[in-house]
Amino acid sequence: MSRSQVRRQTGKLDFGSNDAGCNILHIDMDAFYAAVELRDYPELKGTPVVIAAQGNRGVVLTATYEARALGVHSAMPISRARRIAPEATFLTPHHEKYSEVSRNVMALFESITPLVEPLSLDEAFLDVSGAIRRLSNPLTIAELIRARVADEQGITCSVGVASTKFVAKLASTRAKPDGLLLIPADRVIDFLHPLPISALWGVGEKTEEALMRLGLQSVADIANTPAGTLTRALGQSGAHLHELSWGRDPRSVVPHEVEKSVSNEHTFSQDVDDPAVIRAELTALSDKVAARLRRAGYKGKTVTLKLRFADFTTITRSKTGAHTDLAHEIYATVWKLYESLGLQRVRIRLVGVKVDGLIGTHEAPDQLLFGEPEHGRRDAELAIDTLRDKFGPDAVRPGRTVNGVPATPPEEL
C-alpha cells in the first residue's frame, strides 16, 4: 500500500458528470487477493481478514479494509499483523486462483476496448475512446465494467475516469473501496491542488523530505513554485513534478506491455542451513516460475537466485543463457548459482527465483541438441500444466519437494 493510500482523505467527492474528453479509465480491484478468498468464505465478509503465507516469518500480501482500519497493511511482517489485529482471520494465499481471476478480468476489459494496459494482476488502464459509439459515454462504460466484474467474478473494483492516466489513477484510489470517481477535464486543478505532495507519482520519502524543506506541503504549493526552483532542488524530476501538479500527463495507454520479469520467493518459518531443504524449495520455486512463464506465453534468458540470510543480509546471483520456460533448466541454473557460493551451514531466511529478459514464446529460437528425442522435457511440463489445470496446483509436484519442503504457496514479488 502506498503512502498516498494510507493518507487518503475520506468522504465522497463529486465533481460533476461532464465526462467529455475523459476517455482514460484506471480500474483497480479492491483488496484483490482477499476479495477472491472471501468468495469461498462469505461468512467472513465485513470482518478483518489478512492474506499471508503460513507461519510468522513472511509478510502480509493484502488485507480487507476492516483489517486495514486496525493498522494492517501489505508488506507488514506477519508477526506484527498478528499482534495488532489478533481478532483477524489469517488465510493462506492461492496464487493460481488469483491468476485465473486476473485473466478473466483482463479478458473482460479487452471485450470493451483493445487499448488495455495492465499494471499488475489487479489493475489496468483503459482507453475507451473507440468504444464510445458502441457503448455510450465513459461514465456509462465505467459503470458497465464495475457491474460485470461484480456479476462475473464476485469481487468489486474501483474506477477513476479522467482525461489523463495520472489523474485517473488518483481518482480510483480516492474512490476506494467499490467506488467510481470522475474528474472532468475542467475540474482537474480543483481535484489535484488540495492533495498532499505525496500523492504525486515519483514523490518517495526522500523527495517528500526535500520538498518539505522548501516549505511545500500540497500539490498547489508545487504548482505555484517555479519549475526552475524545483529542478535545482530535485534535478529533472522537479520539472516532471511541476507538470503533474498542473495535471499535464501526455502518456497514452500502451496495450499488452510485456512483463519485465517473473519471480517467486519463499520465507522459511525458521532459518535453515540444510542444503536438502534449500534444494527442495528452489525446485518448487523454479517450478512455479516456469509454470507462470508458460501460462503468460514468455521465455526468459536471465535466471537470478536471491538469498536472504538470518542477519537479513540479501544477495543475488544471476546467469544469462538461452531463453527458457522449463522448470528443470531454471532449477539447474539456480542450483549451480547456489553451489558456486560455497555456503557451509550458513542459515538462510529466504530464497527466491527470478527470470527476466523475457520475449514471447514463439519469438524464442529453439535450441536443438544432437540426439535429443522428438518428445522431451517441454512436452512433459506442458502435460503437467494440463493436469494441474484440471485437478489443482498440487496434483503434480516435483519429486524433490515431496520429502523436502511442504508445497506451501510462495509469496509473489
C-alpha positions in Angstrom: 0.0 0.0 0.0 1.4 3.4 -0.9 1.7 6.3 1.5 -0.8 8.2 -0.6 -3.3 5.5 0.0 -2.6 5.5 3.7 -3.1 9.2 3.8 -6.1 9.2 1.5 -8.7 11.7 2.5 -12.1 10.3 3.4 -15.6 11.3 2.3 -17.2 11.3 -1.1 -16.3 13.7 -3.8 -18.5 14.9 -6.7 -17.0 17.0 -9.5 -20.0 16.7 -11.7 -20.9 14.3 -14.6 -19.3 16.1 -17.6 -17.1 13.2 -19.0 -16.4 14.8 -22.3 -12.8 14.0 -23.2 -12.4 11.8 -20.2 -11.5 8.6 -22.1 -9.0 7.2 -19.7 -10.1 4.7 -17.0 -8.0 3.3 -14.2 -9.6 0.2 -12.8 -8.3 -1.4 -9.6 -9.7 -4.4 -7.8 -10.5 -3.8 -4.1 -8.2 -5.8 -1.8 -7.9 -8.3 -4.7 -6.4 -11.4 -3.0 -8.7 -11.0 0.0 -11.7 -10.5 -2.2 -11.0 -13.7 -4.2 -10.6 -15.7 -1.0 -13.8 -14.3 0.5 -15.8 -15.8 -2.4 -15.1 -19.2 -0.6 -15.7 -17.7 2.9 -18.7 -15.5 2.6 -19.2 -15.7 6.3 -16.0 -13.6 6.7 -17.3 -10.6 4.7 -17.3 -7.5 6.8 -14.6 -8.8 9.2 -10.8 -8.3 9.3 -9.1 -10.8 7.1 -5.4 -11.0 6.3 -3.8 -12.9 3.4 -0.4 -14.2 4.2 1.7 -17.3 3.9 1.7 -19.7 6.8 4.0 -19.1 9.8 5.3 -15.8 11.2 8.3 -15.2 9.0 6.7 -13.8 5.9 4.8 -10.6 5.1 1.2 -9.6 4.6 0.1 -9.8 0.9 -3.1 -7.9 1.4 -5.9 -7.4 3.9 -9.5 -6.5 3.9 -10.4 -2.9 4.6 -11.7 -3.9 8.1 -8.2 -5.2 8.8 -6.6 -2.1 7.3 -8.6 0.0 9.7 -6.8 -1.8 12.5 -3.4 -0.9 11.1 -2.6 -3.9 9.0 -1.2 -3.2 5.5 0.6 -5.1 2.8 4.3 -5.8 3.3 3.9 -5.8 7.1 5.6 -8.7 8.9 3.0 -11.3 9.7 4.1 -11.4 13.3 3.3 -7.7 13.7 0.0 -8.1 12.0 -1.0 -10.8 14.4 -0.1 -8.6 17.4 -2.1 -5.5 16.2 -5.0 -7.5 14.9 -5.4 -10.7 17.0 -9.0 -10.9 16.1 -8.3 -11.1 12.3 -8.7 -14.3 10.3 -5.4 -15.2 8.6 -5.8 -17.1 5.3 -3.2 -18.8 3.1 -2.8 -17.3 -0.4 -3.7 -19.3 -3.5 -1.9 -17.6 -6.4 -3.3 -19.9 -9.0 -6.8 -18.6 -8.2 -5.7 -15.0 -8.3 -4.1 -15.5 -11.7 -7.2 -17.1 -13.1 -9.5 -14.3 -11.9 -6.9 -11.8 -13.2 -7.1 -13.4 -16.7 -10.9 -13.3 -16.6 -10.9 -9.6 -15.6 -8.4 -8.6 -18.3 -10.4 -10.5 -20.9 -13.5 -8.5 -19.8 -11.5 -5.3 -20.3 -10.4 -6.4 -23.7 -14.0 -7.1 -24.7 -14.6 -3.4 -24.1 -11.5 -1.9 -25.8 -8.3 -3.3 -27.3 -6.4 -0.5 -25.5 -5.8 -2.1 -22.2 -2.5 -1.6 -20.3 -2.2 -4.0 -17.3 -0.2 -2.7 -14.4 -0.4 -5.8 -12.3 -2.7 -8.7 -11.7 -5.5 -6.5 -10.4 -5.3 -3.1 -12.1 -5.1 -1.7 -15.6 -5.6 1.5 -17.6 -8.2 1.5 -20.4 -8.6 4.0 -23.2 -12.3 3.7 -24.1 -12.4 6.4 -26.8 -13.0 3.8 -29.5 -15.9 2.2 -27.5 -18.0 5.3 -27.0 -20.0 5.0 -30.2 -20.8 1.4 -29.3 -21.3 1.6 -25.6 -22.1 5.2 -24.8 -20.1 7.7 -22.7 -17.1 6.9 -20.4 -19.1 7.1 -17.2 -21.6 4.5 -18.6 -18.8 2.3 -19.7 -17.2 2.5 -16.2 -20.4 1.5 -14.6 -20.8 -1.4 -17.0 -17.4 -2.7 -16.2 -18.0 -2.4 -12.4 -21.2 -4.3 -12.8 -19.7 -7.1 -14.9 -16.7 -7.5 -12.6 -19.1 -8.0 -9.7 -21.5 -10.3 -11.5 -19.0 -12.4 -13.3 -16.1 -12.6 -10.8 -17.9 -11.9 -7.5 -15.5 -9.2 -6.5 -15.6 -5.4 -6.5 -13.4 -2.8 -8.2 -12.9 1.0 -8.0 -12.7 3.1 -11.2 -11.2 6.5 -11.9 -12.3 8.3 -15.0 -10.3 11.3 -16.3 -8.5 12.8 -19.3 -5.1 11.6 -18.3 -3.6 8.4 -16.8 -2.2 10.2 -13.8 -5.4 11.8 -12.7 -7.4 8.6 -13.4 -5.2 6.6 -11.1 -5.5 9.1 -8.3 -9.3 9.2 -8.8 -9.6 5.4 -8.5 -7.6 5.5 -5.3 -9.9 8.2 -3.9 -12.9 6.1 -4.9 -11.9 3.0 -2.9 -13.5 0.8 -2.0 -16.1 -0.2 -4.5 -16.5 3.3 -6.0 -16.4 5.4 -9.1 -15.0 8.9 -9.4 -15.0 11.2 -12.5 -12.6 14.1 -12.7 -13.9 16.3 -15.6 -11.2 17.9 -17.7 -12.0 21.4 -16.4 -12.0 20.3 -12.8 -8.6 18.7 -12.6 -6.9 21.5 -10.8 -9.8 21.6 -8.2 -9.1 17.9 -7.5 -5.3 17.9 -7.6 -4.3 21.1 -5.7 -5.7 20.2 -2.2 -3.8 16.9 -2.2 -0.6 16.3 -0.2 2.6 16.3 -2.2 2.9 12.5 -1.5 0.0 12.0 -4.0 2.3 12.8 -6.9 4.0 10.0 -8.8 7.7 10.0 -8.1 7.4 11.5 -4.6 9.0 9.0 -2.3 10.1 9.6 1.3 13.4 11.4 0.4 11.7 13.5 -2.3 9.0 14.4 0.2 11.6 15.4 2.8 13.3 17.7 0.2 10.0 19.3 -0.8 9.0 19.8 2.8 12.4 21.6 3.5 11.3 24.0 0.8 8.1 24.6 2.7 5.9 22.7 0.2 3.1 20.6 1.6 0.4 20.4 -1.0 0.2 19.9 -4.8 -0.9 23.5 -5.1 2.4 24.5 -3.4 4.4 22.6 -6.1 2.3 24.1 -8.9 2.9 27.6 -7.6 6.7 27.1 -7.3 8.8 27.9 -10.4 9.9 24.9 -12.3 13.5 26.1 -12.2 13.4 26.1 -8.4 12.1 22.5 -8.3 14.7 21.4 -10.9 17.6 22.9 -8.9 16.3 21.1 -5.8 15.4 17.8 -7.3 17.0 17.6 -10.8 14.9 16.6 -13.8 12.3 15.0 -11.6 11.5 18.5 -10.3 10.3 19.6 -13.8 8.2 16.4 -14.1 6.5 17.0 -10.7 5.7 20.6 -11.8 4.0 19.2 -14.9 2.0 16.7 -12.9 0.9 19.3 -10.4 -1.0 21.0 -13.2 -2.5 17.7 -14.4 -0.3 17.5 -17.5 0.4 13.9 -18.4 0.9 13.2 -22.2 1.3 9.4 -21.8 -1.1 7.2 -23.8 -2.4 3.8 -22.8 0.1 1.2 -24.1 -1.7 -2.2 -24.6 -0.2 -5.5 -23.7 3.0 -4.2 -22.2 5.4 -7.1 -21.8 6.2 -8.2 -18.2 9.8 -7.4 -17.3 10.3 -10.5 -15.1 8.6 -13.4 -13.4 9.6 -14.3 -9.9 8.7 -16.1 -6.7 10.2 -16.2 -3.3 9.7 -18.1 0.0 10.4 -17.1 3.6 11.1 -20.2 5.7 9.2 -20.5 9.0 12.6 -20.9 10.7 16.1 -20.1 9.4 17.5 -23.2 7.6 21.0 -24.4 6.8 20.1 -27.8 5.4 21.1 -28.0 1.7 18.4 -30.6 1.1 15.7 -28.3 2.3 17.0 -25.3 0.3 17.3 -27.5 -2.8 13.7 -28.7 -2.4 12.5 -25.1 -2.1 14.5 -23.9 -5.1 13.0 -26.8 -7.0 9.4 -25.7 -6.0 10.1 -22.1 -6.9 11.6 -22.9 -10.2 8.5 -25.0 -11.0 6.2 -22.1 -10.0 8.2 -19.6 -12.1 8.3 -21.9 -15.1 4.5 -22.5 -15.0 3.8 -18.8 -14.8 6.1 -18.1 -17.8 4.3 -20.8 -19.9 0.9 -19.5 -18.8 1.9 -15.9 -19.8 3.4 -17.0 -23.1 7.0 -15.9 -22.3 10.5 -17.3 -22.2 13.4 -15.7 -20.3 17.1 -15.8 -20.7 18.4 -14.5 -17.3 17.9 -16.5 -14.2 18.5 -14.9 -10.8 18.9 -16.6 -7.4 18.0 -14.5 -4.3 19.1 -15.4 -0.8 18.4 -13.6 2.5 20.5 -14.7 5.4 19.5 -14.9 9.1 21.0 -11.4 9.7 18.8 -10.0 6.8 21.7 -9.6 4.5 20.4 -10.2 1.0 22.4 -11.2 -2.1 21.6 -12.1 -5.7 23.4 -14.1 -8.3 22.4 -14.2 -12.0 23.3 -16.1 -15.1 22.2 -15.5 -18.7 21.8 -18.3 -21.2 19.3 -19.5 -23.8 15.6 -18.4 -23.4 13.6 -21.0 -21.5 10.3 -21.6 -19.8 11.2 -25.0 -18.4 11.4 -25.8 -14.7 14.3 -28.2 -14.9 16.5 -25.7 -16.8 15.7 -22.8 -14.4 16.4 -25.1 -11.4 19.7 -26.3 -12.9 20.8 -22.7 -13.2 19.8 -21.6 -9.7 21.3 -24.6 -8.1 24.6 -24.1 -9.8 24.5 -20.4 -8.7 23.8 -21.6 -5.1 26.7 -24.2 -5.2 29.1 -21.6 -6.5 28.7 -19.6 -3.3 30.2 -22.4 -1.3 27.9 -21.8 1.7 28.6 -24.2 4.6 26.0 -24.3 7.3 25.0 -20.7 6.7 21.5 -20.1 8.0 19.1 -18.8 5.3 15.8 -16.9 5.9 14.5 -16.5 2.4 15.2 -17.9 -1.1 13.9 -16.5 -4.4 14.0 -17.3 -8.1 13.5 -14.8 -10.9 13.6 -15.0 -14.7 13.9 -11.9 -16.8 14.9 -10.9 -20.3 11.5 -12.0 -21.5 10.3 -12.5 -25.1 7.2 -14.2 -26.5 7.4 -18.0 -26.6 7.1 -18.1 -30.3 9.9 -15.5 -30.7 12.5 -17.6 -28.9 14.7 -19.7 -31.1 14.6 -23.4 -30.4 17.8 -24.9 -29.0 18.2 -28.2 -31.0 20.5 -30.7 -29.3 22.1 -33.6 -31.1 20.4 -36.9 -30.2 17.5 -35.1 -28.4 14.3 -37.1 -28.5 11.3 -35.8 -30.5 9.3 -35.5 -27.3 11.1 -34.5 -24.2 11.0 -32.2 -21.2 8.8 -29.5 -22.7 6.1 -31.9 -23.6 6.2 -33.3 -20.1 5.9 -29.9 -18.5 3.1 -28.9 -20.8 1.3 -32.1 -19.8 1.8 -31.2 -16.1 0.2 -27.8 -16.8 -2.8 -29.6 -18.2 -3.1 -31.9 -15.2 -2.8 -29.0 -12.8 -5.5 -27.0 -14.6 -7.8 -30.0 -14.3 -7.0 -31.3 -10.9 -5.5 -28.4 -9.0 -2.0 -27.0 -8.4 -0.8 -29.8 -6.2 -1.9 -32.6 -8.5 1.7 -33.0 -9.7 4.7 -31.9 -7.7 8.4 -32.2 -8.3 9.7 -35.3 -6.6 12.4 -33.5 -4.8 9.7 -31.4 -2.9 7.7 -34.4 -1.6 10.1 -35.2 1.3 11.6 -31.8 1.5 9.7 -28.5 1.9 5.9 -28.7 2.0 4.2 -27.3 -1.0 3.1 -24.0 0.6 2.3 -21.2 -1.8 5.4 -18.9 -2.1 4.9 -15.2 -1.9 4.8 -13.5 -5.3 7.0 -10.5 -5.8 
